[in-house]
């Protein structure tokens, strides 16, 4: 009798255990690998940003539960546009749909099954790290070599000017920045084993012709000066390809200056940056005036974040001096930054929340609008920027929440900026662009009805 009871209990226990196992058809080869290829492997591969590779099942299997957690929190992939507010159409959108997040959860809960290898997509062929994604540059400008100590505070400096050698004005089509580490083979292999951000020394770098970024308030800068070349390069950033029919001028005799922010990675590394340019053909004249760079919303000494404080809010405003198309959304805060929203207040006083996003200073992203969805802003539109800061221990980027935070260049200080690229339009161009957009929207509405 007792043996029967034990046997029965064992059978019941096994049945309960079987019922607890989730039923799923989600496998790595059929469901997970395509998502990883699209949204993860650009960083999660040997020699890239991430600390582990996700190229194969053997690579990914140990991280199944971590991927479930990180995707559920929308911490990975690092795409922080809020899904329920504003414009959702961006180029190179890495974000996951709800069903893709559910797939990671189901896969992990089922024990991360491999699946049928016949379902496995062919591996992607990634370009060598030394190759330029913009094609062979027509001009390469290099910074001086900078030596980053093995262990040291963040390094900030203004470097330049460095001559470009241009003897005639050229219109920039695309620009790409590469970090070049001047290591021998042994040191190079050691650096690879460090993984993650240990593979990079440049956190970010302002590249500009003429005066340093932020020297003159954008509202005071003459419009004819707005197409001068400026670029902010940040760790892991892709090449910048300017919109069609626009131009950013690199004038004859231009010299480049560099505002650099470097950090240590555990070994002494001599490093330089190579900036590669491709140009439009000789004789090209842009149809539209493209801003090289805008830095708006700067509160300067008005940025006051108390120690241990969360949800500290600041507001700033910028008035469009001319009609324009906002081609990118790029919030820029520092370690305490938590969230930013940008609202457009149009001249007729109607309001539109363009975008809101989480902010993580480890992943300062540039979000590029799809061409047919980039906001068209008439002259006089007020961009209302709203920022929230978390200077508490909950924020993993904050080194010591006992410290007050104000404006500064160091990551442990803070900033409040929007760094958009804008295509400026005259009256005739504005009317043309608005008419084209309205026609496309009408056509889309007709197609949806049919």
C-alpha positions in Angstrom: 0.0 0.0 0.0 2.7 2.4 0.9 4.7 1.5 -2.2 1.6 2.1 -4.3 1.2 5.5 -2.7 4.8 6.4 -3.4 4.5 5.2 -6.9 1.3 7.1 -7.5 2.9 10.3 -6.0 5.8 9.8 -8.3 3.6 9.5 -11.3 1.6 12.6 -10.3 4.8 14.5 -9.8 6.1 13.6 -13.2 2.7 14.5 -14.7 2.8 17.9 -13.0 6.3 18.5 -14.2 5.3 17.6 -17.7 2.4 20.0 -17.5 4.7 22.8 -16.3 6.9 22.5 -19.3 5.9 25.2 -21.9 4.8 23.9 -25.2 6.5 25.9 -28.0 7.6 25.5 -31.5 10.1 28.3 -31.2 13.7 27.2 -32.1 17.0 28.9 -32.6 17.4 28.0 -36.2 13.9 29.1 -37.4 13.0 32.0 -35.1 15.9 33.3 -33.1 18.8 33.3 -35.6 17.0 35.7 -38.1 16.4 38.2 -35.3 20.0 38.0 -34.1 21.3 38.6 -37.7 19.1 41.6 -38.2 19.4 43.4 -34.8 22.2 41.9 -32.7 25.2 40.4 -34.6 26.5 43.8 -35.9 27.8 44.2 -32.3 27.7 40.7 -31.0 30.5 39.2 -33.1 34.3 38.8 -32.5 36.2 42.1 -32.5 33.1 44.3 -32.3 31.5 46.2 -29.4 29.7 43.5 -27.4 31.4 41.3 -24.9 30.1 38.0 -26.4 29.4 36.6 -29.8 25.9 35.5 -30.9 26.8 34.2 -34.4 26.1 30.5 -33.8 23.8 28.4 -31.6 26.8 27.4 -29.5 27.6 31.1 -29.0 24.0 32.1 -28.1 22.8 29.1 -26.0 24.4 30.1 -22.7 22.9 33.6 -23.0 19.3 32.5 -23.6 17.9 33.6 -20.2 19.9 36.9 -20.4 18.5 37.6 -23.9 15.0 36.9 -22.6 15.5 39.4 -19.7 17.3 42.1 -21.7 14.8 42.1 -24.6 11.8 42.1 -22.2 13.2 45.3 -20.6 14.0 46.7 -24.1 17.5 47.2 -23.0 18.7 45.2 -25.9 19.1 45.8 -28.7 19.9 49.4 -27.7 17.1 51.2 -29.4 15.3 53.5 -27.0 12.5 55.2 -29.0 9.3 54.8 -27.1 6.8 52.7 -29.1 3.6 54.5 -28.1 4.6 58.1 -28.8 5.4 60.0 -31.9 7.1 59.0 -35.2 8.0 55.3 -35.5 9.6 55.2 -39.0 13.4 55.2 -38.8 16.1 53.9 -41.1 18.1 50.9 -39.8 15.6 50.3 -37.0 17.0 47.6 -34.8 14.1 47.5 -32.4 12.1 44.3 -31.7 8.4 43.8 -32.3 6.3 42.4 -29.4 6.1 39.0 -31.0 9.9 38.9 -31.4 10.3 39.7 -27.7 7.8 36.9 -27.0 9.9 34.5 -29.1 13.0 35.1 -27.0 10.9 34.4 -23.9 9.3 31.2 -25.3 12.7 30.0 -26.6 14.4 30.4 -23.2 11.5 28.9 -21.2 11.6 25.8 -23.5 15.2 25.2 -22.8 16.6 27.1 -25.8 16.1 24.3 -28.4 18.4 24.3 -31.5 15.8 23.2 -34.1 16.3 21.8 -37.6 19.6 23.0 -39.2 17.7 23.2 -42.5 15.9 26.2 -41.1 19.1 28.0 -40.3 19.6 31.1 -42.4 23.0 31.3 -44.1 25.6 33.2 -42.0 26.0 36.9 -42.8 29.3 38.0 -44.3 30.6 40.9 -42.2 33.0 43.4 -43.7 36.5 43.4 -42.2 36.9 46.1 -39.5 39.5 47.8 -41.6 37.1 48.2 -44.6 35.2 51.4 -45.2 31.5 51.1 -45.5 31.2 54.3 -47.6 33.5 52.9 -50.3 37.1 54.1 -50.8 37.4 57.6 -49.3 38.5 60.4 -51.5 40.0 62.1 -48.5 41.3 60.8 -45.2 42.2 63.2 -42.4 43.8 61.8 -39.3 44.2 63.0 -35.8 47.6 63.0 -34.1 48.3 59.8 -32.1 47.0 59.9 -28.6 48.2 57.5 -25.9 45.6 56.3 -23.5 47.0 55.0 -20.2 45.9 51.6 -18.9 44.2 53.1 -15.9 43.3 56.8 -15.7 40.4 59.2 -15.5 38.6 60.1 -18.7 40.7 62.2 -21.0 39.4 65.4 -22.6 41.2 67.7 -25.0 40.9 70.0 -27.9 43.2 68.9 -30.8 44.0 70.7 -34.0 43.9 72.4 -36.3 44.7 69.6 -38.8 44.9 70.6 -42.5 42.7 68.8 -45.0 44.8 69.7 -47.9 41.8 70.6 -50.0 42.5 73.2 -52.8 38.9 73.6 -53.8 35.4 73.5 -52.2 33.8 70.0 -52.1 30.4 68.9 -51.1 30.4 66.0 -48.6 28.3 63.0 -49.6 29.3 60.7 -46.7 31.8 60.6 -43.9 33.0 57.7 -41.7 35.2 57.6 -38.6 37.6 54.7 -37.8 39.5 54.3 -34.6 43.0 53.0 -35.4 44.9 51.3 -32.6 48.7 51.3 -33.2 49.4 48.0 -31.5 51.8 45.1 -32.3 50.3 41.7 -32.9 50.7 40.5 -29.3 49.0 43.6 -27.9 46.3 43.4 -30.5 45.4 39.9 -29.5 45.4 40.9 -25.8 43.0 43.7 -26.6 40.6 41.4 -28.4 40.3 39.2 -25.3 39.1 42.2 -23.3 35.8 42.3 -25.4 33.1 44.9 -25.3 34.1 48.5 -24.9 37.7 47.3 -24.2 38.0 47.2 -27.9 37.6 51.0 -28.2 39.3 54.0 -26.6 37.3 56.9 -28.2 34.0 57.5 -26.3 33.1 60.4 -28.5 34.7 63.1 -30.6 33.5 66.3 -32.0 34.9 67.0 -35.5 34.5 70.6 -36.7 35.8 73.1 -39.1 36.4 76.6 -37.6 35.5 77.3 -34.0 34.7 74.6 -31.5 31.2 73.2 -31.1 29.1 75.2 -28.7 31.3 78.4 -28.9 28.5 80.3 -30.5 24.8 79.8 -29.7 23.0 78.3 -32.7 20.4 81.0 -32.6 23.1 83.6 -33.1 24.9 81.7 -35.9 24.2 83.2 -39.4 22.2 80.9 -41.7 24.9 80.9 -44.4 27.3 79.5 -41.8 25.2 76.4 -41.0 26.5 74.2 -43.8 30.0 74.2 -42.4 31.2 70.7 -41.6 30.6 69.4 -38.1 30.1 65.9 -36.8 29.9 64.2 -33.5 31.3 60.6 -33.6 30.4 58.3 -30.8 31.4 54.7 -30.0 29.8 52.2 -32.3 28.4 54.9 -34.6 27.7 54.0 -38.3 28.8 56.1 -41.2 26.9 59.4 -41.8 25.3 59.5 -45.3 23.7 62.9 -46.0 20.2 63.0 -47.5 20.0 63.1 -51.3 20.1 66.5 -53.0 21.8 68.1 -50.0 25.3 69.2 -49.3 27.6 69.9 -46.4 30.6 72.0 -47.6 34.2 71.2 -46.9 35.8 74.4 -48.2 39.2 74.8 -49.8 41.9 75.3 -47.1 39.6 73.8 -44.4 41.3 72.7 -41.2 39.7 70.3 -38.8 39.6 70.6 -35.0 38.8 67.7 -32.7 37.1 67.7 -29.3 38.1 64.3 -27.9 36.8 62.2 -25.0 38.9 59.1 -24.4 38.8 56.5 -21.7 41.1 53.8 -20.4 40.4 50.1 -21.1 43.0 48.3 -18.9 46.1 48.5 -21.2 48.1 51.4 -22.5 47.0 52.1 -26.1 48.3 54.6 -28.7 45.3 55.5 -30.9 44.3 57.9 -33.6 41.1 58.5 -35.6 40.9 58.4 -39.3 38.1 60.5 -40.9 37.2 59.3 -44.4 35.2 61.5 -46.8 33.4 60.8 -50.1 32.3 63.7 -52.2 29.7 64.6 -54.8 31.2 65.0 -58.3 33.0 68.2 -59.3 30.5 70.9 -60.2 27.8 69.5 -58.0 25.5 72.1 -56.4 23.1 71.0 -53.7 19.4 71.6 -54.1 18.9 72.0 -50.4 21.0 73.6 -47.7 21.9 70.9 -45.1 23.0 71.8 -41.6 26.4 70.3 -40.8 25.4 70.2 -37.1 23.0 71.8 -34.7 23.4 71.8 -30.9 20.3 73.2 -29.4 18.7 73.2 -25.9 21.9 73.9 -24.0 21.0 75.1 -20.5 24.6 75.6 -19.4 24.8 76.7 -15.8 21.0 76.2 -15.6 21.5 72.5 -15.4 21.1 71.8 -11.6 20.7 68.1 -10.6 20.6 67.6 -6.8 22.4 64.7 -5.2 20.3 61.6 -4.8 17.4 63.1 -6.9 15.3 61.2 -9.5 12.9 62.5 -12.2 14.6 66.0 -12.2 13.0 67.8 -15.2 14.3 70.5 -17.4 12.7 72.3 -20.4 14.4 74.2 -23.2 13.2 75.8 -26.5 14.5 76.5 -29.9 12.8 78.5 -32.6 13.3 77.4 -36.3 15.0 80.4 -38.0 14.0 79.0 -41.4 11.8 76.3 -42.9 13.4 72.9 -42.6 13.2 69.1 -42.5 14.3 67.4 -39.3 16.3 64.5 -40.6 17.6 63.0 -37.4 16.6 62.7 -33.7 19.6 62.6 -31.4 19.2 63.3 -27.7 22.5 64.0 -25.8 22.7 63.9 -22.0 25.3 62.4 -19.8 25.5 59.8 -17.0 22.4 61.0 -15.1 20.3 61.3 -18.3 17.1 59.2 -18.1 14.6 60.3 -20.8 14.1 63.0 -23.4 11.1 64.1 -25.4 10.9 66.6 -28.3 7.6 68.4 -29.1 7.0 70.7 -32.1 4.8 73.8 -31.4 3.8 75.0 -34.8 3.2 78.7 -35.7 -0.6 78.1 -35.6 -0.1 76.9 -32.0 -0.9 73.2 -32.8 1.4 70.8 -31.0 2.9 67.5 -31.9 5.1 65.2 -29.8 7.7 64.1 -32.3 9.5 61.5 -30.2 10.3 60.4 -26.7 13.1 58.0 -25.8 14.9 56.5 -22.9 18.5 57.7 -22.6 21.5 55.5 -21.7 24.9 57.2 -21.9 26.5 53.9 -22.8 24.5 54.0 -26.1 24.3 57.5 -27.4 22.3 56.8 -30.6 21.5 58.8 -33.7 18.0 58.0 -35.0 17.6 58.8 -38.7 14.0 59.3 -39.9 12.7 57.6 -43.0 12.5 60.2 -45.8 8.7 60.2 -46.0 8.3 60.6 -42.3 10.9 63.2 -41.3 9.2 66.1 -39.7 8.7 69.2 -41.9 9.0 72.3 -39.7 7.9 75.7 -40.9 9.8 78.8 -39.9 8.9 79.9 -36.5 8.2 76.3 -35.2 9.3 76.0 -31.6 11.1 72.8 -30.6 10.3 72.1 -27.0 12.8 69.8 -25.4 12.1 68.0 -22.1 14.7 66.1 -20.2 14.5 63.9 -17.1 17.5 62.9 -14.9 18.1 60.2 -12.4 21.0 60.9 -10.0 20.4 57.9 -7.8 21.9 54.5 -7.2 19.2 53.0 -9.5 21.0 54.5 -12.4 24.0 52.2 -13.2 25.8 55.0 -15.1 26.0 57.2 -12.0 29.3 56.7 -10.2 28.4 58.4 -6.9 24.8 59.7 -6.4 25.9 61.7 -3.4 27.4 64.3 -5.8 25.5 67.2 -7.2 25.5 67.3 -11.0 25.8 70.4 -13.3 26.9 71.1 -16.9 30.3 69.7 -17.9 32.3 67.8 -20.5 33.0 64.8 -18.3 30.6 61.8 -18.4 30.2 62.2 -14.6 29.0 65.8 -15.3 25.9 66.3 -17.4 24.5 67.9 -20.5 21.1 68.7 -22.1 21.2 68.9 -25.8 19.4 67.9 -29.0 21.8 67.3 -31.8 19.6 67.1 -35.0 20.6 67.4 -38.6 18.3 69.7 -40.5 17.7 70.3 -44.2 16.9 74.0 -44.6 14.4 75.1 -47.2 13.5 78.5 -48.8 9.9 79.4 -49.4 9.7 77.8 -52.8 11.4 74.6 -51.6 9.1 74.4 -48.6 6.0 74.7 -50.7 7.3 71.9 -53.0 8.2 69.6 -50.1 4.9 70.1 -48.4 3.0 69.4 -51.6 5.0 66.2 -52.2 4.4 64.9 -48.7 0.7 65.6 -48.9 0.5 63.8 -52.2 2.3 60.8 -50.8 0.0 60.7 -47.7 -3.1 60.9 -49.9 -1.8 58.1 -52.1 -1.1 56.0 -49.0 -4.6 56.6 -47.6 -6.1 55.6 -51.0 -4.1 52.4 -51.1 -5.1 51.5 -47.5 -8.8 51.9 -48.4 -8.4 49.7 -51.4 
